[in-house]
């Protein structure tokens, strides 16, 4: 279907010509199941100095659109339509002709910087290649000078020395900065960013976004920013295209999309996002169903099977992307736009979500609940070795350093912090079910001892279960779901009839069809696989579930359903969660208590409200200020605390506070106070108004 030409954004008042013009872009792929219509009629204009955000669930066509512009699709792709760069048609160019533009006039920042950098070449060599291929007359002196300038521009310290380093010697955030430096090396007219901050911590994400905005200001480039994170897009985009099933379903400026959306799909995406700036007031609003299969699509609106407002007309013909009456510059593809605008409907009117299940522990103070997990002074070190065949120990990595916390019945305790802070190692040490290297771990009042009987171990396995980040790697692809769920039940000695009954109950509990137990994991979506992993964890009625980034790999719409499910299961069953995540928006919504970790230590511990509303430790304040809020008005006025430098190595030893080298407050202290920070390690003690709100900072 060809969208009418009036769906293209109007030109600026100054008459400036667009840098990029995309008209009726279509991309098809041949597959065994049939033709995959990955992109279906995309139209937009891109202007210099502006940022266009493209959002949508996985499989909506965002990345394929960007790869078509770059000319990076494989031979299996059939591309139609028009892509003009400064009036020059790109779709008629061959790969050799496109390579003249790629990296020079049009640059790209990929999602995974490690796969975008060559591991056997130094950073300096790769920057040199990016420069010389488009500027063959540059002298060696000019190349080195420009490379150092680029690394300084993206905030990499000791730029001259780091040119000699290799990609593996940089952290994820530093590698992404190098990729950005390569992208802006030749002052491109267009920078395409494909999920550039997805795998990064919030502090590193804030730094990378700042670098991108600085690079855009320096080069004046137009930016296409692709992401599924609506908080990020709220703070960086000027205009937004929302894509579903390969085509735009809503277009507008960033404020209109966030505050006056008219397409039910856009509303669903916004309603599914937890807010880090507000206390939880209601359940999240998941979009029902799964994204449309792009092979042999049925007629009608592709969103109709998931849309609460769908009527017969929605199933008969696909709506065009047309201007919304009374809304200048806003376009939507929906048959019921007029009703939505006239009645001023919001996502809460369209998507109904039931009340949360009442917790069996409502009204019972925390101190009166049983302690499910008690961790005292836990330490875990790994030897650092060097040498060849006869390796020798040259140091230690302090992965977990004196961690003390407890988890009570029916509550969720969250561990947060940057990558390398020791969160996952803490979970693994608990799950090892053996006496720790140092410290004590007790489950339901029983310490984990060096020698335990088989019965005690079996009971321990029943009481504590683990849910991993990637459900596909934790579910055996060779086994049907029935066998996956039956395995822990057989270990518990249940009869076949008891196992059948329990599996039926488990499937219903996680809201999956019990008739699907004969299917294999590959036949389920990502969100459904995570529900199966949750069902397996709950099969033996545990008292404590350890969750390691359980929703980080899911789209926001699927994530909302899994979070709601975890909340309901906790309230029904009274199970306790120890929850690791780097997404602080999710943590704000689901947790009761929060432990903030830095370099293996807990630096702040308190209730959800206390930590978010009255943070004590400078590191916590920096983390919270870096969390993007899905509201463009708030994002434009927020003051961020951007941490300087990278997380130090856990192999380093500190006589004082390990955060002192990055602490924003350190420079404001007197010399005597600074000497205390550098020479005396702070203890985790009560600092706030609440007795259970603690921080490890001398001057919190």
C-alpha positions as CSV (number, residue, x, y, z in Angstrom):
1,X,0.0,0.0,0.0
2,X,1.4,3.4,-1.0
3,X,1.0,6.1,1.6
4,X,-0.3,9.5,0.2
5,X,2.5,12.0,-0.3
6,X,0.9,14.4,2.2
7,X,2.1,12.0,4.9
8,X,5.6,13.4,4.6
9,X,6.5,16.1,7.1
10,X,6.3,19.6,5.9
11,X,9.5,21.5,5.1
12,X,10.8,24.0,7.6
13,X,9.7,27.6,7.2
14,X,13.2,28.7,6.1
15,X,12.9,26.6,2.9
16,X,15.8,24.3,3.8
17,X,16.0,21.2,1.7
18,X,16.0,17.7,3.4
19,X,19.3,15.8,3.6
20,X,17.5,12.6,3.2
21,X,14.2,11.8,1.4
22,X,12.6,8.4,1.8
23,X,9.6,7.6,-0.4
24,X,7.5,4.4,-0.3
25,X,10.4,2.3,0.9
26,X,9.6,-1.5,0.8
27,X,11.9,-4.3,1.7
28,X,11.0,-8.0,1.1
29,X,12.9,-11.1,2.0
30,X,12.4,-14.6,0.6
31,X,12.0,-17.4,3.1
32,X,10.9,-21.0,3.2
33,X,7.6,-19.9,4.7
34,X,7.0,-17.3,2.0
35,X,7.9,-13.7,1.4
36,X,8.6,-11.6,4.5
37,X,7.4,-8.1,4.0
38,X,9.8,-6.5,6.5
39,X,9.3,-2.8,5.5
40,X,6.0,-1.7,3.8
41,X,5.8,1.9,2.6
42,X,8.0,4.1,4.7
43,X,8.0,7.9,4.0
44,X,10.0,10.6,5.7
45,X,12.2,13.6,5.3
46,X,15.3,14.2,7.4
47,X,16.7,17.7,8.0
48,X,20.2,18.8,9.0
49,X,20.7,19.2,12.8
50,X,17.4,17.3,13.6
51,X,16.9,13.9,15.2
52,X,14.3,11.5,14.0
53,X,13.4,8.7,16.5
54,X,12.1,5.4,15.2
55,X,10.5,3.2,17.8
56,X,8.5,-0.1,17.9
57,X,8.7,-3.7,19.0
58,X,11.2,-6.2,17.7
59,X,10.4,-7.1,14.1
60,X,8.6,-3.9,13.3
61,X,11.1,-3.0,10.6
62,X,13.2,-0.3,12.3
63,X,16.7,-1.8,11.7
64,X,15.8,-3.0,8.2
65,X,14.9,0.5,7.3
66,X,18.3,1.8,8.5
67,X,20.2,-1.0,6.8
68,X,18.3,-0.2,3.5
69,X,19.4,3.4,3.7
70,X,23.1,2.3,4.3
71,X,22.9,-0.2,1.5
72,X,23.9,-3.0,3.9
73,X,21.2,-5.5,3.2
74,X,22.2,-8.9,1.8
75,X,21.3,-10.2,-1.7
76,X,18.2,-11.9,-0.4
77,X,16.6,-8.5,0.2
78,X,14.4,-7.0,-2.5
79,X,14.3,-3.2,-2.0
80,X,11.8,-0.9,-3.8
81,X,10.9,2.8,-3.5
82,X,13.2,5.8,-3.4
83,X,16.0,6.9,-1.0
84,X,17.5,10.2,-2.0
85,X,20.6,11.7,-0.3
86,X,20.8,15.4,-1.2
87,X,18.8,14.7,-4.3
88,X,20.9,11.7,-5.4
89,X,19.1,8.3,-5.6
90,X,20.8,5.7,-3.5
91,X,18.8,2.6,-4.5
92,X,20.4,2.7,-8.0
93,X,23.9,2.7,-6.7
94,X,26.0,-0.5,-6.5
95,X,28.1,-1.4,-3.4
96,X,31.2,0.2,-4.6
97,X,29.4,3.5,-5.2
98,X,27.7,3.3,-1.8
99,X,31.1,2.7,-0.1
100,X,32.1,6.2,-1.2
101,X,29.2,7.6,0.9
102,X,29.3,5.1,3.8
103,X,31.5,6.4,6.7
104,X,31.9,9.7,4.9
105,X,28.6,11.4,4.3
106,X,26.4,8.8,6.0
107,X,27.7,7.0,9.1
108,X,26.3,4.4,11.4
109,X,26.6,3.5,15.1
110,X,25.7,-0.1,15.6
111,X,24.1,-1.8,18.7
112,X,27.1,-4.0,19.6
113,X,30.4,-2.0,19.5
114,X,32.5,-5.2,20.0
115,X,31.2,-6.7,16.7
116,X,31.6,-3.3,15.0
117,X,35.3,-3.1,15.9
118,X,38.0,-5.5,14.6
119,X,39.7,-7.2,17.7
120,X,43.1,-7.7,16.1
121,X,43.6,-4.0,15.2
122,X,44.4,-1.2,17.6
123,X,41.9,1.7,18.1
124,X,44.4,4.0,16.3
125,X,44.6,1.7,13.3
126,X,40.8,1.5,13.0
127,X,40.4,5.3,13.3
128,X,43.1,5.7,10.7
129,X,41.3,3.4,8.3
130,X,38.0,5.4,8.8
131,X,39.9,8.6,7.9
132,X,42.3,7.5,5.1
133,X,39.7,5.6,3.1
134,X,37.8,8.9,2.5
135,X,40.8,11.2,2.8
136,X,43.8,9.5,1.0
137,X,46.0,12.6,1.0
138,X,46.0,12.9,4.8
139,X,49.5,12.8,6.3
140,X,50.4,10.6,9.2
141,X,50.7,13.6,11.4
142,X,47.3,14.8,10.4
143,X,45.8,11.3,11.0
144,X,47.2,11.1,14.5
145,X,46.2,14.7,15.4
146,X,42.6,14.1,14.1
147,X,42.4,10.7,15.9
148,X,43.4,12.3,19.2
149,X,40.9,15.1,18.7
150,X,38.1,12.6,18.0
151,X,38.9,10.5,21.1
152,X,38.9,13.7,23.3
153,X,35.7,14.8,21.7
154,X,33.9,11.6,22.8
155,X,35.4,11.9,26.3
156,X,38.1,9.2,26.3
157,X,40.9,10.2,28.7
158,X,44.7,9.9,27.8
159,X,43.7,9.9,24.1
160,X,47.2,9.7,22.8
161,X,48.0,6.5,24.8
162,X,44.6,4.9,24.1
163,X,45.2,4.9,20.4
164,X,47.6,2.0,21.0
165,X,44.9,0.0,22.9
166,X,42.8,-2.8,21.5
167,X,39.0,-3.1,21.7
168,X,39.1,-5.8,24.4
169,X,41.0,-3.3,26.7
170,X,38.0,-0.9,26.7
171,X,34.7,-1.3,28.6
172,X,31.4,-1.5,26.7
173,X,30.7,2.2,27.1
174,X,34.3,3.2,26.0
175,X,34.0,0.9,22.9
176,X,30.7,2.6,22.0
177,X,32.5,6.0,22.3
178,X,35.2,4.8,19.9
179,X,32.4,3.7,17.4
180,X,30.9,7.2,17.7
181,X,34.3,8.7,17.1
182,X,34.7,6.6,13.9
183,X,31.2,7.6,12.8
184,X,31.8,11.4,13.1
185,X,35.4,11.2,11.9
186,X,34.6,12.7,8.5
187,X,31.9,15.1,9.6
188,X,29.0,13.2,8.1
189,X,25.7,14.7,7.1
190,X,23.7,11.8,8.5
191,X,24.4,9.6,11.6
192,X,22.2,6.5,12.0
193,X,22.2,5.1,15.5
194,X,20.7,1.5,15.8
195,X,20.0,0.8,19.5
196,X,23.4,2.3,20.5
197,X,22.7,2.2,24.3
198,X,20.7,-1.0,24.6
199,X,23.4,-3.1,26.5
200,X,24.8,-0.2,28.6
201,X,24.4,0.7,32.2
202,X,22.3,3.9,32.9
203,X,25.4,5.9,33.8
204,X,27.3,4.8,30.7
205,X,24.1,5.3,28.6
206,X,23.9,8.9,29.9
207,X,27.5,9.5,28.9
208,X,27.0,8.0,25.4
209,X,23.9,10.1,24.8
210,X,25.7,13.2,25.8
211,X,28.6,12.3,23.5
212,X,26.1,11.7,20.6
213,X,24.4,15.1,21.2
214,X,27.8,16.8,21.4
215,X,28.9,15.1,18.2
216,X,25.7,16.3,16.5
217,X,26.3,19.8,17.6
218,X,29.9,19.7,16.3
219,X,29.1,18.2,12.9
220,X,25.5,19.6,12.4
221,X,24.5,16.1,11.3
222,X,21.0,14.8,11.0
223,X,20.4,11.8,13.2
224,X,18.2,8.8,12.9
225,X,17.9,7.2,16.4
226,X,16.4,3.7,16.5
227,X,15.5,2.3,20.0
228,X,12.8,0.5,21.9
229,X,13.5,2.7,25.0
230,X,10.9,5.4,25.1
231,X,12.7,7.2,27.9
232,X,15.8,7.6,25.8
233,X,13.9,8.8,22.7
234,X,12.0,11.4,24.9
235,X,15.2,13.1,25.7
236,X,17.0,13.0,22.3
237,X,14.4,13.1,19.4
238,X,12.7,16.1,17.7
239,X,10.3,13.9,15.7
240,X,9.2,10.3,16.1
241,X,8.0,7.6,13.8
242,X,6.2,4.6,15.5
243,X,6.5,1.5,13.4
244,X,4.4,-1.7,13.6
245,X,4.4,-4.7,11.2
246,X,6.8,-3.0,8.8
247,X,5.2,0.4,8.4
248,X,4.7,3.7,10.2
249,X,1.5,3.8,12.2
250,X,2.0,7.2,13.8
251,X,4.2,10.3,13.2
252,X,4.5,13.5,15.0
253,X,6.9,15.7,17.0
254,X,8.2,14.2,20.2
255,X,5.8,16.2,22.6
256,X,2.7,15.2,20.6
257,X,3.6,11.5,20.5
258,X,4.1,11.4,24.3
259,X,1.3,13.6,25.4
260,X,-1.4,13.3,22.6
261,X,-1.0,9.9,20.9
262,X,-3.9,8.7,18.9
263,X,-2.8,5.3,17.6
264,X,-3.8,2.6,20.1
265,X,-0.4,0.9,19.5
266,X,1.5,4.0,20.5
267,X,-0.7,4.4,23.6
268,X,0.0,0.7,24.5
269,X,3.8,1.2,24.3
270,X,3.6,4.3,26.5
271,X,1.3,2.5,29.0
272,X,3.7,-0.4,29.3
273,X,6.6,1.7,30.4
274,X,7.3,1.9,34.2
275,X,8.0,5.4,35.4
276,X,11.2,6.0,37.4
277,X,10.0,9.4,38.6
278,X,6.8,8.2,40.2
279,X,5.8,5.8,42.9
280,X,3.9,2.8,41.7
281,X,0.2,3.6,41.6
282,X,-1.2,0.8,39.4
283,X,-0.3,-2.2,37.3
284,X,1.5,-1.8,34.0
285,X,-0.6,-2.0,30.8
286,X,0.7,-4.8,28.6
287,X,-0.3,-5.0,24.9
288,X,-2.1,-8.3,24.5
289,X,-0.9,-10.9,22.0
290,X,2.3,-11.0,19.9
291,X,3.5,-8.9,16.9
292,X,2.1,-9.8,13.5
293,X,3.8,-12.5,11.4
294,X,5.0,-10.7,8.3
295,X,4.5,-13.7,6.0
296,X,1.1,-14.1,4.4
297,X,-0.4,-11.2,6.4
298,X,-4.2,-11.2,6.6
299,X,-6.1,-8.2,5.2
300,X,-7.1,-5.5,7.5
301,X,-5.1,-3.5,10.1
302,X,-2.2,-5.7,11.3
303,X,-2.7,-4.4,14.9
304,X,-6.4,-5.4,14.9
305,X,-5.8,-8.8,16.6
306,X,-4.2,-7.0,19.6
307,X,-6.3,-3.8,19.6
308,X,-9.1,-3.4,22.2
309,X,-10.9,-0.9,19.9
310,X,-10.9,-3.1,16.7
311,X,-14.2,-3.4,14.9
312,X,-15.2,-5.1,11.6
313,X,-13.9,-2.2,9.5
314,X,-10.5,-2.7,11.1
315,X,-10.4,-6.3,9.9
316,X,-11.6,-5.4,6.3
317,X,-8.9,-3.0,5.2
318,X,-5.6,-1.6,6.3
319,X,-5.8,2.1,7.2
320,X,-3.7,4.7,5.4
321,X,-1.3,6.9,7.4
322,X,-3.2,10.2,7.2
323,X,-3.1,13.6,8.9
324,X,-5.0,13.8,12.2
325,X,-7.8,16.5,11.9
326,X,-7.0,19.5,14.2
327,X,-3.5,18.2,15.0
328,X,-0.9,19.9,12.8
329,X,1.9,17.6,11.7
330,X,0.5,14.5,13.4
331,X,-0.2,11.4,11.2
332,X,-1.8,8.1,12.2
333,X,-2.9,4.9,10.6
334,X,-6.1,4.0,12.4
335,X,-9.7,3.7,11.3
336,X,-10.9,5.1,14.7
337,X,-8.8,8.2,15.0
338,X,-11.7,10.6,14.9
339,X,-13.5,8.8,17.9
340,X,-10.2,8.7,19.8
341,X,-9.6,12.5,19.3
342,X,-13.2,13.6,19.8
343,X,-13.6,11.6,23.1
344,X,-10.0,12.5,24.1
345,X,-9.3,8.8,24.9
346,X,-6.0,7.9,26.7
347,X,-4.3,4.5,27.1
348,X,-6.0,3.9,30.4
349,X,-9.4,4.2,28.6
350,X,-8.4,1.8,25.9
351,X,-6.4,-0.8,27.7
352,X,-8.0,-2.2,30.9
353,X,-5.9,-4.0,33.3
354,X,-7.3,-5.7,36.5
355,X,-6.4,-4.8,40.0
356,X,-3.4,-6.5,41.5
357,X,-4.0,-9.6,43.5
358,X,-4.0,-8.8,47.2
359,X,-0.9,-9.9,49.0
360,X,-1.3,-12.3,51.9
361,X,1.2,-10.2,53.8
362,X,-0.7,-6.9,53.4
363,X,-0.7,-5.0,56.8
364,X,2.1,-7.2,58.3
365,X,5.1,-5.1,59.2
366,X,8.4,-6.2,57.6
367,X,10.0,-7.0,61.0
368,X,7.2,-9.4,61.8
369,X,7.7,-11.5,58.6
370,X,10.0,-14.5,58.5
371,X,13.5,-14.0,57.1
372,X,13.8,-16.1,54.0
373,X,17.4,-15.2,53.2
374,X,20.0,-13.8,55.5
375,X,23.4,-12.9,54.1
376,X,26.1,-11.7,56.5
377,X,29.6,-10.3,55.5
378,X,29.6,-12.3,52.2
379,X,32.9,-12.2,50.3
380,X,34.0,-13.8,47.0
381,X,37.4,-13.4,45.4
382,X,38.8,-14.8,42.1
383,X,42.5,-15.3,41.6
384,X,44.2,-13.1,39.0
385,X,46.9,-15.1,37.2
386,X,49.6,-14.6,34.7
387,X,52.2,-16.6,32.8
388,X,52.1,-19.4,30.3
389,X,52.0,-23.1,31.2
390,X,53.0,-22.6,34.8
391,X,50.5,-19.8,35.7
392,X,51.1,-17.8,38.9
393,X,48.8,-15.7,41.1
394,X,49.5,-12.0,40.8
395,X,46.5,-10.6,42.5
396,X,42.8,-11.0,43.4
397,X,39.5,-9.8,42.0
398,X,37.2,-8.8,44.8
399,X,33.9,-9.6,43.1
400,X,31.8,-9.5,46.3
401,X,33.2,-7.6,49.3
402,X,31.5,-7.8,52.6
403,X,27.8,-7.9,51.5
404,X,25.2,-8.0,54.2
405,X,21.4,-8.1,53.5
406,X,18.2,-10.0,54.3
407,X,15.0,-10.8,52.4
408,X,11.7,-11.3,54.1
409,X,8.5,-13.2,53.1
410,X,6.5,-11.7,50.3
411,X,8.9,-8.9,49.4
412,X,11.2,-8.0,46.5
413,X,14.7,-6.9,47.3
414,X,16.5,-5.4,44.3
415,X,20.3,-5.4,43.7
416,X,21.2,-2.5,41.4
417,X,24.5,-1.0,40.1
418,X,26.7,-0.9,37.1
419,X,28.1,-3.9,35.3
420,X,30.9,-5.4,37.3
421,X,29.5,-4.2,40.7
422,X,29.0,-7.8,41.9
423,X,25.2,-8.2,41.6
424,X,25.1,-11.5,39.6
425,X,28.1,-12.9,41.5
426,X,26.1,-12.4,44.7
427,X,23.2,-14.4,43.3
428,X,25.5,-17.2,42.1
429,X,27.1,-17.4,45.5
430,X,23.7,-17.9,47.1
431,X,22.7,-20.4,44.5
432,X,25.9,-22.5,44.9
433,X,24.4,-24.0,48.1
434,X,27.7,-24.4,49.8
435,X,29.5,-22.6,52.5
436,X,30.8,-19.3,51.2
437,X,34.5,-18.4,51.0
438,X,33.9,-15.9,53.8
439,X,30.7,-14.9,55.7
440,X,27.4,-16.7,56.2
441,X,24.3,-17.5,54.1
442,X,21.2,-18.7,55.9
443,X,17.9,-19.9,54.2
444,X,14.8,-20.0,56.4
445,X,17.0,-19.7,59.4
446,X,19.3,-22.7,58.4
447,X,22.9,-21.8,57.6
448,X,24.4,-23.3,54.5
449,X,27.1,-25.5,55.9
450,X,30.2,-27.2,54.3
451,X,28.7,-30.6,54.7
452,X,25.0,-31.1,54.2
453,X,22.9,-34.3,54.0
454,X,21.1,-35.2,50.7
455,X,17.8,-34.4,52.3
456,X,18.9,-31.0,53.4
457,X,20.2,-30.2,49.9
458,X,17.0,-31.4,48.3
459,X,15.0,-29.1,50.7
460,X,17.3,-26.2,49.9
461,X,16.8,-26.7,46.2
462,X,13.0,-26.7,46.8
463,X,13.2,-23.5,48.7
464,X,15.5,-21.5,46.4
465,X,15.1,-21.3,42.6
466,X,16.8,-19.2,39.9
467,X,15.4,-17.4,36.8
468,X,18.0,-16.4,34.2
469,X,18.2,-13.5,31.9
470,X,17.9,-15.4,28.6
471,X,15.1,-18.0,28.8
472,X,16.2,-19.6,25.5
473,X,19.6,-20.6,26.9
474,X,18.1,-21.9,30.2
475,X,15.5,-24.1,28.5
476,X,16.7,-27.3,26.8
477,X,15.6,-26.9,23.1
478,X,15.5,-30.7,22.6
479,X,12.8,-31.2,25.3
480,X,9.1,-30.4,25.0
481,X,7.7,-28.1,27.7
482,X,6.1,-31.0,29.6
483,X,9.5,-32.6,30.2
484,X,11.1,-29.3,31.1
485,X,8.5,-28.7,33.8
486,X,8.3,-32.4,34.9
487,X,12.1,-32.6,35.6
488,X,12.2,-30.8,39.0
489,X,8.9,-32.6,40.0
490,X,10.4,-36.0,39.3
491,X,13.3,-35.2,41.6
492,X,10.8,-34.4,44.3
493,X,9.4,-37.9,43.9
494,X,5.9,-37.0,42.7
495,X,3.7,-39.6,40.9
496,X,2.8,-39.3,37.2
497,X,-0.7,-38.1,38.0
498,X,0.6,-35.6,40.5
499,X,3.0,-34.3,37.9
500,X,0.3,-34.0,35.2
501,X,-1.9,-32.1,37.6
502,X,0.9,-29.8,38.7
503,X,2.0,-29.0,35.2
504,X,-1.6,-28.1,34.2
505,X,-1.8,-25.8,37.2
506,X,1.6,-24.2,36.4
507,X,0.7,-23.4,32.8
508,X,-2.5,-21.8,34.0
509,X,-0.6,-20.0,36.7
510,X,1.7,-18.3,34.2
511,X,-1.2,-17.7,31.8
512,X,-0.2,-20.1,29.1
513,X,-2.5,-22.7,27.4
514,X,-2.0,-26.1,29.1
515,X,-2.6,-27.8,25.7
516,X,0.8,-26.4,24.5
517,X,3.0,-28.5,26.8
518,X,3.9,-30.8,23.9
519,X,5.6,-27.9,22.0
520,X,9.3,-27.1,22.1
521,X,10.8,-23.8,23.4
522,X,11.6,-22.5,19.9
523,X,7.8,-22.5,19.1
524,X,7.2,-19.9,21.8
525,X,7.9,-16.1,21.8
526,X,10.5,-14.5,24.1
527,X,7.9,-13.5,26.6
528,X,6.2,-16.9,26.6
529,X,9.6,-18.6,27.1
530,X,10.2,-16.4,30.1
531,X,6.8,-17.4,31.5
532,X,7.8,-21.1,31.1
533,X,11.1,-20.4,32.9
534,X,9.0,-18.8,35.7
535,X,6.7,-21.8,35.8
536,X,9.7,-24.2,36.1
537,X,11.1,-22.1,39.0
538,X,7.7,-22.2,40.8
539,X,7.2,-25.9,40.2
540,X,8.6,-27.0,43.6
541,X,6.9,-24.2,45.6
542,X,10.0,-22.2,46.5
543,X,10.2,-19.6,49.3
544,X,12.8,-17.5,47.4
545,X,13.4,-16.9,43.7
546,X,16.6,-15.3,42.5
547,X,16.0,-13.3,39.3
548,X,19.0,-12.2,37.2
549,X,17.8,-9.5,34.7
550,X,14.6,-11.5,33.8
551,X,13.0,-8.9,31.6
552,X,16.0,-7.0,30.1
553,X,15.8,-8.9,26.7
554,X,12.1,-8.3,26.2
555,X,10.2,-5.6,24.4
556,X,8.4,-3.1,26.7
557,X,5.0,-4.4,25.9
558,X,6.0,-8.0,26.7
559,X,8.1,-6.9,29.7
560,X,5.0,-5.3,31.2
561,X,3.1,-8.6,31.1
562,X,5.9,-10.5,32.7
563,X,6.3,-7.9,35.5
564,X,2.6,-8.0,36.2
565,X,2.8,-11.8,36.3
566,X,5.7,-11.7,38.8
567,X,3.8,-9.3,41.0
568,X,0.6,-11.5,41.0
569,X,2.5,-14.7,41.7
570,X,4.3,-13.1,44.6
571,X,1.0,-11.8,46.1
572,X,-0.7,-15.2,45.5
573,X,2.1,-17.5,46.8
574,X,3.9,-15.2,49.2
575,X,7.3,-16.0,47.5
576,X,10.2,-13.6,48.1
577,X,12.3,-12.2,45.2
578,X,16.0,-11.2,45.1
579,X,15.9,-9.2,41.8
580,X,18.9,-8.1,39.8
581,X,18.4,-5.5,37.1
582,X,20.1,-2.5,35.5
583,X,16.7,-1.0,34.5
584,X,15.9,1.3,37.4
585,X,12.5,2.0,36.0
586,X,11.6,-1.6,36.4
587,X,13.1,-1.6,39.9
588,X,11.1,1.4,41.0
589,X,7.9,-0.4,39.9
590,X,8.5,-3.9,41.4
591,X,10.8,-3.7,44.4
592,X,10.1,-3.1,48.1
593,X,13.7,-2.6,49.1
594,X,16.8,-1.7,47.2
595,X,20.5,-2.4,47.7
596,X,22.8,-0.3,45.6
597,X,26.2,-2.0,44.8
598,X,29.5,-0.6,43.8
599,X,32.6,-2.6,43.2
600,X,31.3,-5.6,45.2
601,X,30.0,-3.5,48.2
602,X,26.6,-2.3,49.2
603,X,26.8,1.5,49.3
604,X,23.2,2.2,50.1
605,X,20.3,0.1,51.4
606,X,16.8,1.2,52.1
607,X,13.1,1.1,51.1
608,X,12.0,1.8,47.6
609,X,10.6,5.2,48.6
610,X,13.7,6.3,50.6
611,X,16.2,5.3,48.0
612,X,14.3,7.0,45.1
613,X,13.0,10.0,46.9
614,X,15.8,10.7,49.3
615,X,19.0,9.1,48.0
616,X,21.9,9.5,50.4
617,X,25.0,8.2,48.6
618,X,26.5,10.3,45.7
619,X,26.7,7.1,43.6
620,X,22.9,6.5,44.1
621,X,22.2,10.1,43.2
622,X,24.2,9.7,40.0
623,X,22.4,6.5,39.0
624,X,19.0,7.9,39.5
625,X,19.8,11.1,37.6
626,X,20.9,9.1,34.7
627,X,17.6,7.1,34.3
628,X,15.7,8.4,31.3
629,X,12.1,9.5,32.0
630,X,9.5,8.8,29.2
631,X,8.4,12.5,29.2
632,X,10.1,15.0,26.9
633,X,9.2,18.0,29.0
634,X,10.8,16.5,32.1
635,X,13.9,15.3,30.1
636,X,14.5,18.8,28.8
637,X,14.7,20.3,32.3
638,X,16.4,17.5,34.3
639,X,19.8,18.1,35.8
640,X,22.0,15.0,35.3
641,X,25.0,14.0,37.4
642,X,27.3,12.5,34.8
643,X,30.0,10.4,36.4
644,X,33.5,11.0,35.1
645,X,35.7,8.0,34.1
646,X,35.0,4.3,34.1
647,X,34.2,1.8,36.9
648,X,37.6,0.9,38.4
649,X,38.8,-2.7,38.2
650,X,37.7,-5.0,41.0
651,X,41.3,-6.2,41.3
652,X,42.3,-2.8,42.6
653,X,42.7,-2.4,46.4
654,X,41.4,0.7,48.2
655,X,42.4,1.9,51.6
656,X,39.5,4.4,51.6
657,X,36.2,4.8,49.7
658,X,36.4,3.1,46.3
659,X,34.0,5.7,44.8
660,X,36.2,8.6,45.7
661,X,37.9,8.8,42.2
662,X,34.5,9.3,40.5
663,X,32.6,11.1,43.3
664,X,31.0,14.4,42.2
665,X,31.0,15.5,45.9
666,X,34.7,14.8,46.4
667,X,35.9,18.1,44.8
668,X,33.6,20.1,47.1
669,X,35.1,18.7,50.3
670,X,37.9,20.2,52.4
671,X,41.4,18.7,52.3
672,X,40.9,17.0,55.6
673,X,37.6,15.5,54.4
674,X,39.2,14.4,51.2
675,X,42.0,12.7,53.1
676,X,39.4,10.8,55.2
677,X,37.7,9.6,52.0
678,X,41.0,8.4,50.6
679,X,42.3,6.8,53.8
680,X,39.3,5.5,55.7
681,X,36.8,3.0,54.3
682,X,33.2,4.1,55.1
683,X,30.9,1.6,56.8
684,X,27.3,0.9,55.9
685,X,25.3,2.7,58.7
686,X,22.0,4.4,59.2
687,X,22.2,7.9,57.8
688,X,18.7,9.0,56.8
689,X,15.6,9.7,58.8
690,X,14.6,6.0,58.6
691,X,16.5,3.6,60.8
692,X,16.7,1.1,58.0
693,X,18.0,3.6,55.4
694,X,21.8,3.1,55.4
695,X,24.7,4.4,53.3
696,X,28.4,3.8,53.1
697,X,29.6,7.4,52.8
698,X,31.4,9.6,55.4
699,X,29.5,12.7,54.3
700,X,26.1,11.4,53.1
